[in-house]
Amino acid sequence: MLQLDFYGTLVAASLVLLLGRGLVMRVGFLRACNIPEPVAGGLVVALVLLALRGLDVEVRFDTSLQTPLMLAFFATIGLSADFASLKKGGRVVVVFILAVTGLLLVQNAMGIGLASFLGLDPLMGLLTGSVTLAGGHGTGAAWGATFSEKYGLASASELAMASATFGLVLGGLIGGPVARLLMTRVQIPGCLEQEKPRVPKGFEQPNKERSITPFSFVETLALIAVSLLAGTLLNGLLLGSAFELPAFVCVLFVGVVLRNGLSALGLYQVFEREVSVLGNVSLSLFLAIALMSLKLWDLAALALPIFIILAAQTLVMALFAIFVTFRVMGSNYDAAVLAAGHCGFGLGATPTAIANMQAVTQRYGPSQIAFLVVPMVGAFFIDIINVIVIKLYLALPFFAAA
């Protein structure tokens, strides 16, 4: 077994990103399907490690940097959200929340229905629904323990982790192809001569050149650090209470308060371009570490009925994004980018959603409304709504009788 330490893991993650960039640039299929670079590189490395494991060689990474990187990314999302911009997207946010809620209901109905049809415990269907797909590893771990302790479901935590991993992989793979399909139905920005091109902002096109000074970098780094510290302290205070929220939601909330509080008092204006640079670095490294350290053999160990349920959930996500999300969001370019983002956090996580949208906007052009709506809904509202939806399903007669 080869154990890479903190520095070795950081080097490996950097090489994964370079590998992903090279693959996307040179492989037409990956570029045409808008596959995010961290996903391309990370999955190749994960497949290599799976092959090495078959030869009794195992490589393990130090993932201690993964959580801080994820929290730093959500801190930058919060620091990028000003209330003036959010007001502009008020109706769009509400409509997108309704679309997201609809998917949660469909995922759980699909999971429970297929589990019952295949002769499995309906709880397994719920666990392979919004609990792990929209909820991710954190929500899956929490509910997996509950299902084991309260309902007596064996191996619930293991099933939750495998299902969340499946969702993370597929969420990063289907978003780009879905967007590519939808692009044939929309007018791509900038293709009409009379349209005035808009300068992309923030997370929309992360490779655009940005002017940064050492002092401004330290200022922005300090804001992110304050968001991390205050957010984790707030999360600790809320633990065990009725208002308990995931740590990343608390960090994002502190970032929003900092951004808008400092602006309202006239003390400081957040440097958005710099925030986006640090956010994109955190996002890329987080995804690289998460994907290259995937234990794909856990997915291979999934029982055939569970694999059937998860495959059906993936198909439902793609169809929902195409026929529901895209249409209710306006059937335009922004709606196509939103559909790609919905695939990301509908199956995986908000960072995957951002990576999906970046892959699309870097090729076709910016979408300000998508990068305004998806981070806030995917990082904040979806967790609250998901808890409500899960509890509503658990109140159904065949669960209540358990």
NUZABA-400530 format. One record per residue (C-alpha): residue number from 0; residue in three letters; x, y negated, z negated. Coordinates in steps of 0.1 Angstrom, whole numbers, always signed. Each point is the difference from the previous one (the first is absolute). Example, Ala and Ser with C-alpha at 12.3 -4.5 7.8 and 13.67 -1.06 7.14 Angstrom:
! NUZABA-400530
[rec 0,ala,[+123,+45,-78]],
[rec 1,ser,[+14,-34,+7]],
This chain:
! NUZABA-400530
[rec 0,met,[+0,+0,+0]],
[rec 1,leu,[+13,-35,+9]],
[rec 2,gln,[-11,-27,-24]],
[rec 3,leu,[+4,-36,+13]],
[rec 4,asp,[+3,-27,-26]],
[rec 5,phe,[-14,-35,+1]],
[rec 6,tyr,[+26,-13,+25]],
[rec 7,gly,[-1,+31,+22]],
[rec 8,thr,[-38,-3,+2]],
[rec 9,leu,[+2,-37,+9]],
[rec 10,val,[+25,+8,+28]],
[rec 11,ala,[-22,+29,+12]],
[rec 12,ala,[-31,-23,+1]],
[rec 13,ser,[+19,-27,+20]],
[rec 14,leu,[+11,+27,+25]],
[rec 15,val,[-36,+12,+2]],
[rec 16,leu,[-11,-35,+10]],
[rec 17,leu,[+28,-2,+26]],
[rec 18,leu,[-9,+34,+13]],
[rec 19,gly,[-37,-10,+2]],
[rec 20,arg,[+8,-32,+19]],
[rec 21,gly,[+22,+20,+25]],
[rec 22,leu,[-27,+26,+5]],
[rec 23,val,[-28,-25,+6]],
[rec 24,met,[+22,-20,+24]],
[rec 25,arg,[+11,+31,+20]],
[rec 26,val,[-30,+23,-1]],
[rec 27,gly,[-28,-13,+22]],
[rec 28,phe,[-27,+21,-17]],
[rec 29,leu,[+8,-14,-35]],
[rec 30,arg,[+0,-36,+14]],
[rec 31,ala,[-32,+5,+20]],
[rec 32,cys,[-18,+14,-31]],
[rec 33,asn,[+12,-29,-22]],
[rec 34,ile,[+16,+24,-26]],
[rec 35,pro,[+16,-20,-28]],
[rec 36,glu,[+38,+2,-1]],
[rec 37,pro,[+2,+13,-37]],
[rec 38,val,[-26,+27,+9]],
[rec 39,ala,[+19,+12,+30]],
[rec 40,gly,[+34,+1,-18]],
[rec 41,gly,[-14,+13,-32]],
[rec 42,leu,[-19,+29,+15]],
[rec 43,val,[+30,+11,+21]],
[rec 44,val,[+21,+2,-32]],
[rec 45,ala,[-27,+18,-19]],
[rec 46,leu,[-2,+26,+28]],
[rec 47,val,[+37,+4,-1]],
[rec 48,leu,[-1,+6,-37]],
[rec 49,leu,[-28,+25,+5]],
[rec 50,ala,[+22,+19,+24]],
[rec 51,leu,[+29,-1,-24]],
[rec 52,arg,[-22,+13,-28]],
[rec 53,gly,[-6,+31,+21]],
[rec 54,leu,[+38,+5,-1]],
[rec 55,asp,[-1,-3,-38]],
[rec 56,val,[+15,-35,+1]],
[rec 57,glu,[-20,-27,-19]],
[rec 58,val,[+7,-37,-1]],
[rec 59,arg,[-15,-21,-27]],
[rec 60,phe,[-1,-38,-2]],
[rec 61,asp,[+0,-25,-29]],
[rec 62,thr,[-34,-16,+4]],
[rec 63,ser,[+3,-23,-30]],
[rec 64,leu,[+1,-30,+25]],
[rec 65,gln,[-33,+10,+17]],
[rec 66,thr,[-24,-14,-26]],
[rec 67,pro,[+19,-34,-4]],
[rec 68,leu,[+0,-4,+38]],
[rec 69,met,[-37,+7,+2]],
[rec 70,leu,[-8,-25,-28]],
[rec 71,ala,[+23,-26,+17]],
[rec 72,phe,[-19,+5,+32]],
[rec 73,phe,[-34,-6,-18]],
[rec 74,ala,[+15,-30,-18]],
[rec 75,thr,[+8,-16,+34]],
[rec 76,ile,[-35,+8,+12]],
[rec 77,gly,[-14,-20,-30]],
[rec 78,leu,[+25,-28,+6]],
[rec 79,ser,[-12,-2,+36]],
[rec 80,ala,[-37,-3,-9]],
[rec 81,asp,[-11,-36,-4]],
[rec 82,phe,[-37,-7,-8]],
[rec 83,ala,[-4,-24,+29]],
[rec 84,ser,[+8,+27,+25]],
[rec 85,leu,[-22,+26,-18]],
[rec 86,lys,[-30,-24,+3]],
[rec 87,lys,[+4,+0,+37]],
[rec 88,gly,[-3,+38,+1]],
[rec 89,gly,[-29,+2,-25]],
[rec 90,arg,[-26,+17,+22]],
[rec 91,val,[+26,+22,+17]],
[rec 92,val,[+12,+12,-34]],
[rec 93,val,[-35,+9,-11]],
[rec 94,val,[-8,+18,+32]],
[rec 95,phe,[+33,+20,-2]],
[rec 96,ile,[-7,+9,-36]],
[rec 97,leu,[-33,+14,+11]],
[rec 98,ala,[+17,+20,+27]],
[rec 99,val,[+26,+13,-25]],
[rec 100,thr,[-28,+10,-24]],
[rec 101,gly,[-18,+19,+28]],
[rec 102,leu,[+31,+20,+7]],
[rec 103,leu,[+4,+9,-37]],
[rec 104,leu,[-36,+14,+0]],
[rec 105,val,[+6,+19,+32]],
[rec 106,gln,[+33,+15,-12]],
[rec 107,asn,[-15,+14,-31]],
[rec 108,ala,[-31,+13,+17]],
[rec 109,met,[+22,+17,+26]],
[rec 110,gly,[+23,+15,-26]],
[rec 111,ile,[-28,+13,-22]],
[rec 112,gly,[-20,+13,+29]],
[rec 113,leu,[+29,+19,+16]],
[rec 114,ala,[+12,+13,-34]],
[rec 115,ser,[-35,+14,-7]],
[rec 116,phe,[-3,+15,+36]],
[rec 117,leu,[+35,+17,-4]],
[rec 118,gly,[-10,+14,-34]],
[rec 119,leu,[+23,-23,-20]],
[rec 120,asp,[-7,-19,-32]],
[rec 121,pro,[-17,-33,+10]],
[rec 122,leu,[+26,-17,-23]],
[rec 123,met,[+27,+10,+25]],
[rec 124,gly,[-20,-18,+27]],
[rec 125,leu,[-1,-31,-21]],
[rec 126,leu,[+37,+2,-7]],
[rec 127,thr,[+7,+2,+37]],
[rec 128,gly,[-23,-30,+6]],
[rec 129,ser,[+4,-35,-11]],
[rec 130,val,[+18,+10,-32]],
[rec 131,thr,[+33,+8,+17]],
[rec 132,leu,[-5,-14,+36]],
[rec 133,ala,[-11,-36,-8]],
[rec 134,gly,[+13,+3,-35]],
[rec 135,gly,[+35,+13,+7]],
[rec 136,his,[+24,+18,-23]],
[rec 137,gly,[-7,-21,-31]],
[rec 138,thr,[-38,+3,+1]],
[rec 139,gly,[+4,+37,+9]],
[rec 140,ala,[+22,+7,-30]],
[rec 141,ala,[-24,-17,-24]],
[rec 142,trp,[-31,+17,+13]],
[rec 143,gly,[+18,+33,+4]],
[rec 144,ala,[+7,+1,-37]],
[rec 145,thr,[-36,-9,-7]],
[rec 146,phe,[-13,+28,+22]],
[rec 147,ser,[+22,+25,-17]],
[rec 148,glu,[-7,-10,-35]],
[rec 149,lys,[-37,-9,+2]],
[rec 150,tyr,[-13,+22,+28]],
[rec 151,gly,[+25,+29,-2]],
[rec 152,leu,[+12,-2,+36]],
[rec 153,ala,[+32,+20,+3]],
[rec 154,ser,[+31,-16,+17]],
[rec 155,ala,[-19,-32,+5]],
[rec 156,ser,[+31,-22,-4]],
[rec 157,glu,[+20,+20,+25]],
[rec 158,leu,[-29,-1,+25]],
[rec 159,ala,[-2,-38,-5]],
[rec 160,met,[+37,-6,+6]],
[rec 161,ala,[+0,+22,+32]],
[rec 162,ser,[-32,-17,+13]],
[rec 163,ala,[+14,-35,-6]],
[rec 164,thr,[+32,+10,+17]],
[rec 165,phe,[-20,+13,+30]],
[rec 166,gly,[-19,-33,+1]],
[rec 167,leu,[+31,-21,-2]],
[rec 168,val,[+15,+18,+30]],
[rec 169,leu,[-31,-1,+22]],
[rec 170,gly,[-9,-35,-10]],
[rec 171,gly,[+33,-12,+15]],
[rec 172,leu,[-5,+21,+31]],
[rec 173,ile,[-35,-7,+12]],
[rec 174,gly,[-2,-38,-5]],
[rec 175,gly,[+21,-8,+30]],
[rec 176,pro,[-17,+24,+25]],
[rec 177,val,[-34,-13,-12]],
[rec 178,ala,[+10,-36,+6]],
[rec 179,arg,[+14,+9,+34]],
[rec 180,leu,[-33,+16,+10]],
[rec 181,leu,[-19,-31,-12]],
[rec 182,met,[+24,-24,+19]],
[rec 183,thr,[-16,+12,+32]],
[rec 184,arg,[-33,-16,-11]],
[rec 185,val,[+13,-34,-12]],
[rec 186,gln,[+16,-32,+12]],
[rec 187,ile,[+35,-1,-12]],
[rec 188,pro,[+11,-34,-14]],
[rec 189,gly,[+22,-21,+23]],
[rec 190,cys,[-9,+17,+32]],
[rec 191,leu,[-21,-30,+12]],
[rec 192,glu,[+19,-30,+12]],
[rec 193,gln,[-23,-25,-17]],
[rec 194,glu,[+5,+16,-34]],
[rec 195,lys,[+24,-18,-22]],
[rec 196,pro,[+24,+25,-16]],
[rec 197,arg,[+0,+0,-38]],
[rec 198,val,[+32,+3,-20]],
[rec 199,pro,[-2,+33,-19]],
[rec 200,lys,[+1,-3,-38]],
[rec 201,gly,[+11,+22,-29]],
[rec 202,phe,[-4,+37,+4]],
[rec 203,glu,[-14,-2,+36]],
[rec 204,gln,[+33,+3,+18]],
[rec 205,pro,[+28,+7,-24]],
[rec 206,asn,[+28,-2,+25]],
[rec 207,lys,[-5,-36,+9]],
[rec 208,glu,[+30,-23,-10]],
[rec 209,arg,[-4,-18,-33]],
[rec 210,ser,[+22,-28,-15]],
[rec 211,ile,[+10,+9,-36]],
[rec 212,thr,[+24,-17,-24]],
[rec 213,pro,[+17,+16,-30]],
[rec 214,phe,[-19,-23,-25]],
[rec 215,ser,[-34,+6,+16]],
[rec 216,phe,[+7,+38,-1]],
[rec 217,val,[+7,-2,-37]],
[rec 218,glu,[-32,-20,-5]],
[rec 219,thr,[-21,+26,+18]],
[rec 220,leu,[+18,+29,-17]],
[rec 221,ala,[-8,-16,-34]],
[rec 222,leu,[-37,-2,+9]],
[rec 223,ile,[+0,+37,+9]],
[rec 224,ala,[+18,+9,-32]],
[rec 225,val,[-25,-20,-21]],
[rec 226,ser,[-29,+18,+18]],
[rec 227,leu,[+16,+34,-7]],
[rec 228,leu,[+6,-8,-37]],
[rec 229,ala,[-34,-17,-7]],
[rec 230,gly,[-18,+26,+21]],
[rec 231,thr,[+14,+30,-18]],
[rec 232,leu,[-6,-17,-34]],
[rec 233,leu,[-36,-6,+10]],
[rec 234,asn,[-4,+36,+11]],
[rec 235,gly,[+13,+11,-34]],
[rec 236,leu,[-25,-22,-18]],
[rec 237,leu,[-29,+14,+21]],
[rec 238,leu,[+9,+37,-4]],
[rec 239,gly,[-27,+20,-16]],
[rec 240,ser,[-25,-29,+2]],
[rec 241,ala,[-31,-3,+22]],
[rec 242,phe,[+20,-24,+22]],
[rec 243,glu,[+29,+23,+7]],
[rec 244,leu,[+14,-5,+35]],
[rec 245,pro,[+30,+15,+18]],
[rec 246,ala,[+33,-18,-6]],
[rec 247,phe,[+3,-12,+36]],
[rec 248,val,[-34,-17,-2]],
[rec 249,cys,[+11,-19,-31]],
[rec 250,val,[+33,-11,+17]],
[rec 251,leu,[-20,-12,+31]],
[rec 252,phe,[-24,-19,-23]],
[rec 253,val,[+29,-18,-17]],
[rec 254,gly,[+15,-9,+34]],
[rec 255,val,[-34,-15,+11]],
[rec 256,val,[-2,-20,-33]],
[rec 257,leu,[+36,-12,+4]],
[rec 258,arg,[-4,-11,+36]],
[rec 259,asn,[-32,-19,-5]],
[rec 260,gly,[+7,-13,-35]],
[rec 261,leu,[+33,-16,+10]],
[rec 262,ser,[-15,-14,+31]],
[rec 263,ala,[-31,-15,-18]],
[rec 264,leu,[+23,-16,-26]],
[rec 265,gly,[+22,-14,+28]],
[rec 266,leu,[+31,+16,-15]],
[rec 267,tyr,[+11,+23,+28]],
[rec 268,gln,[-10,+12,+35]],
[rec 269,val,[+8,+37,+7]],
[rec 270,phe,[+23,+5,+29]],
[rec 271,glu,[-21,+24,+20]],
[rec 272,arg,[+26,+10,+26]],
[rec 273,glu,[+24,+9,-28]],
[rec 274,val,[-26,+19,-20]],
[rec 275,ser,[-8,+20,+32]],
[rec 276,val,[+36,+9,+6]],
[rec 277,leu,[+4,+14,-36]],
[rec 278,gly,[-33,+16,+3]],
[rec 279,asn,[+8,+17,+32]],
[rec 280,val,[+34,+12,-13]],
[rec 281,ser,[-18,+15,-31]],
[rec 282,leu,[-27,+16,+22]],
[rec 283,ser,[+25,+16,+24]],
[rec 284,leu,[+22,+14,-27]],
[rec 285,phe,[-30,+13,-20]],
[rec 286,leu,[-14,+18,+30]],
[rec 287,ala,[+33,+14,+10]],
[rec 288,ile,[+6,+15,-35]],
[rec 289,ala,[-36,+12,-3]],
[rec 290,leu,[+1,+18,+34]],
[rec 291,met,[+35,+14,+0]],
[rec 292,ser,[-6,+15,-34]],
[rec 293,leu,[-33,+16,+10]],
[rec 294,lys,[-2,+37,-9]],
[rec 295,leu,[-16,+12,+32]],
[rec 296,trp,[+1,+36,-14]],
[rec 297,asp,[-28,-11,-24]],
[rec 298,leu,[-21,-7,+30]],
[rec 299,ala,[+9,+33,+15]],
[rec 300,ala,[-12,+17,-32]],
[rec 301,leu,[-35,-15,+3]],
[rec 302,ala,[-26,+27,+3]],
[rec 303,leu,[-16,+2,+34]],
[rec 304,pro,[-35,-13,-12]],
[rec 305,ile,[+16,-30,-17]],
[rec 306,phe,[+20,-7,+32]],
[rec 307,ile,[-32,+2,+20]],
[rec 308,ile,[-16,-26,-23]],
[rec 309,leu,[+29,-24,+3]],
[rec 310,ala,[+3,+4,+38]],
[rec 311,ala,[-38,-8,+2]],
[rec 312,gln,[+6,-30,-22]],
[rec 313,thr,[+27,-13,+23]],
[rec 314,leu,[-23,+4,+30]],
[rec 315,val,[-28,-18,-19]],
[rec 316,met,[+23,-29,-9]],
[rec 317,ala,[+10,-5,+37]],
[rec 318,leu,[-36,+2,+12]],
[rec 319,phe,[-12,-24,-28]],
[rec 320,ala,[+28,-25,+9]],
[rec 321,ile,[-10,+1,+37]],
[rec 322,phe,[-38,+1,-3]],
[rec 323,val,[-7,-18,-33]],
[rec 324,thr,[+30,-22,-11]],
[rec 325,phe,[+8,-13,+34]],
[rec 326,arg,[-37,-8,+9]],
[rec 327,val,[-11,-16,-33]],
[rec 328,met,[+32,-21,-1]],
[rec 329,gly,[-8,-16,+34]],
[rec 330,ser,[+13,+24,+27]],
[rec 331,asn,[+29,-24,+8]],
[rec 332,tyr,[+38,+0,-4]],
[rec 333,asp,[-1,-7,-37]],
[rec 334,ala,[-25,+28,-5]],
[rec 335,ala,[+24,+24,+18]],
[rec 336,val,[+28,-10,-24]],
[rec 337,leu,[-23,+4,-30]],
[rec 338,ala,[-10,+34,+12]],
[rec 339,ala,[+37,+11,+1]],
[rec 340,gly,[+4,-14,-35]],
[rec 341,his,[-31,+18,-12]],
[rec 342,cys,[+15,+33,+12]],
[rec 343,gly,[+31,-8,-21]],
[rec 344,phe,[-17,-5,-33]],
[rec 345,gly,[-31,+21,+7]],
[rec 346,leu,[+23,+31,+1]],
[rec 347,gly,[+32,-12,-16]],
[rec 348,ala,[+8,-33,-17]],
[rec 349,thr,[+1,-37,+5]],
[rec 350,pro,[+37,-1,+10]],
[rec 351,thr,[-8,+25,+27]],
[rec 352,ala,[-28,-22,+12]],
[rec 353,ile,[+23,-30,+2]],
[rec 354,ala,[+26,+21,+19]],
[rec 355,asn,[-27,+11,+25]],
[rec 356,met,[-11,-36,+6]],
[rec 357,gln,[+36,-12,+4]],
[rec 358,ala,[+6,+26,+26]],
[rec 359,val,[-30,-13,+20]],
[rec 360,thr,[+5,-37,-4]],
[rec 361,gln,[+37,+2,+9]],
[rec 362,arg,[-10,+14,+33]],
[rec 363,tyr,[-33,-18,+8]],
[rec 364,gly,[+1,-32,-20]],
[rec 365,pro,[-8,-14,-35]],
[rec 366,ser,[-33,+4,-18]],
[rec 367,gln,[-2,-24,-30]],
[rec 368,ile,[-34,+12,-12]],
[rec 369,ala,[+10,+37,-1]],
[rec 370,phe,[+31,-9,-22]],
[rec 371,leu,[-22,-21,-22]],
[rec 372,val,[-28,+26,-5]],
[rec 373,val,[+17,+34,-2]],
[rec 374,pro,[+25,-6,-28]],
[rec 375,met,[-26,-15,-23]],
[rec 376,val,[-26,+26,+7]],
[rec 377,gly,[+24,+29,+1]],
[rec 378,ala,[+20,-10,-31]],
[rec 379,phe,[-28,-12,-22]],
[rec 380,phe,[-36,+5,+9]],
[rec 381,ile,[+3,+36,+13]],
[rec 382,asp,[+12,+13,-34]],
[rec 383,ile,[-29,-15,-19]],
[rec 384,ile,[-25,+11,+26]],
[rec 385,asn,[+15,+35,+2]],
[rec 386,val,[-4,+5,-38]],
[rec 387,ile,[-37,-9,+2]],
[rec 388,val,[-6,+23,+30]],
[rec 389,ile,[+18,+29,-16]],
[rec 390,lys,[-20,-4,-32]],
[rec 391,leu,[-33,-2,+20]],
[rec 392,tyr,[+9,+34,+17]],
[rec 393,leu,[+9,+15,-34]],
[rec 394,ala,[-34,-9,-12]],
[rec 395,leu,[-16,+22,+26]],
[rec 396,pro,[-19,+30,-15]],
[rec 397,phe,[+24,+28,+10]],
[rec 398,phe,[+29,-20,-16]],
[rec 399,ala,[-19,-12,-31]],
[rec 400,ala,[-9,+36,-7]],
[rec 401,ala,[+36,+11,-1]],
